[in-house]
Amino acid sequence: MTLLVGVLRTSPCSIRLARSTVHGQMQQWALLPRRRYAWTEADTLMEFKVTSTSNLNKLAGGILHRCDQGLATSLTAMGPVAISAAVKGLNLANMFISKRLKRDPDEQSAEKKPETAAEYFQGGDPYLRRIGFIPTFGRKDEMQWMVFRVIPLGGKPLQVCPAPKDEDPVQLKVASSTQPRELQEAMLVSWYKRCQGKHGDVSLAPMNSDNIAKAVKSTGFALREMRQRQRSQGLRPFLLVPRITTVTQKDGKPGTVTFLDLELQPPRGSKPGPE
C-alpha cells in the first residue's frame, strides 16, 4: 500500500497529491452539493501535511469529508505552531459536525447552493458525531515530527469503567512550567485510576500553542510507555478528543480554552454506528 500525501496551504491549489492505486471502497454521501477534493474512492489512506500557514477551514473540511467517506487520514506536523494548527483543524471539524447536527432537515435543499461550511458537509455520515486522534512520532534522519491518526467517533465515549458519581472530572493543566515527563506520568496515573473507576474523566488543559504541542508530545510518549506496560498492568490505550470551551477570563472578557479529553480507543478499523 502506498501512502498518499496531501499538502495544505493557503494558495488556491491547497492539496497536492502523489497518487497510486489502492484497493478500497467508500460509501456515498451525496444529499447536497459538496466541495471537490483531490482524491478518489481508491485513495483509502492519505496524509495531510500541516504547517504554520495551513488554511484551517480547508484542513477541517478535508478531515471531515474523508471521515464522512470512511477513508483513513493522518496529519503530520513539525514544530509547536504546526502541531497547534493540527489540533485547531480537528477542533474546527468537530464544530462543523456540531453545526450540521443542529440544522433542521426540512431546511435542506439539494437545489440550494451551500453558503457555509456546515452546509457543504450536510448529509454526511449520520453516525459521525466527533473526531479524535492518536498522536505518534515520525522521524527521518535528524528530522522529527508528530503524526495524528484521525479517528471518527460516535456520540458517546466507549466506557472503560463507570466513573464514580461523586468524583469531578480531572483536568491536568499544561503550562509553560509543566515538565513533559511529569505530565506524561500524571496522564498514566490518572488514566490508570480512571480505568479502575477510582475517579472521573480525564482531560488536558493547555493554554497556548506551545503548551498544546507539549500536551500532544507528552501524550505520544505516554502511549508509547503504555504499550510497554500493557501486558503487565492491563492498561487499555486512550486517544485525544479536542474541544473548545468558552470561559470568562480574569478581566471579565470571554475567552476560549482548548481541552484534550482522554477516551478509550475504539477497535482499530471500527466505524461509528447506531448507539
Helices and strands as residue ranges (DSSP letters): E 4-7, E 45-50, H 56-69, E 72-77, H 80-102, G 105-107, H 117-120, E 130-140, E 143-153, E 170-174, H 180-195, E 202-206, H 209-233, E 238-248, E 254-264
